[in-house]
Amino acid sequence: YLLERIPQTSPDQNGTQFKEILQLEGNALAGNIEYRFRGESKQQLFHSIHSTQKDKVQAQLEKYITNDNKNYQITDVQTADLAAVDGDLWIRFLARNSNAVSQFGNEMYIDVDYNKTFNQLLIDTARRFDYCFPYKYNYQTETSLQLPQGYKVTSLPKDLDIQHPDFSFRVTYKTEQQTIRYQKQLQIHNTTLKKAAFEAWNKAIGQLSSRYLDQITLTKN
């Protein structure tokens, strides 16, 4: 038998998922975090893990998570079986981000998104060739932030919804009782971004990067 057509993959097969349950501890954000990888996303991380000496795997994982950011401290790191080929690869840990909250008088400003994927990833429009991604990315972030006692939400950043044949960016904020829910999904639909799409990409990246600068504002009751 001959395989006449290679099945097309979709971004949904290559999930990188960040789930966070956070609360304020003084001027820091802290809580339970789970990273989950599947498909090409998992294979890429697997390659990094298995090319590292066994006694340095833990340090390599912590470096991957924190990006060597001293303000982002993690403890109690647990992982799925790093030798297992099937199933998702997950990493769970406790995190404390001491650089995510600013307070001025009765107002508090919160940067809830630590993983600013694609931030400022602009493409030089003078580039002669198309831009190629390693695979069809699918980044998902789901964050729940418990409001501190005695504070109310004054403003939330605006939502973002960009749909393009080659990529899509979606960011939403909403308040449910005493919880702020933040969701983000960034997908690459085609691994080759044609030169003709560079301007659309740069415009979308500009909007996304601008959202990353926006903060949640809380006011003391």
Summary of the structure (lengths in Angstrom):
residues: 221
radius of gyration: 19.3
end to end distance: 71.2
largest distance: 72.6
contacts: 604
relative contact order: 0.19
helix: 21%
strand: 43%
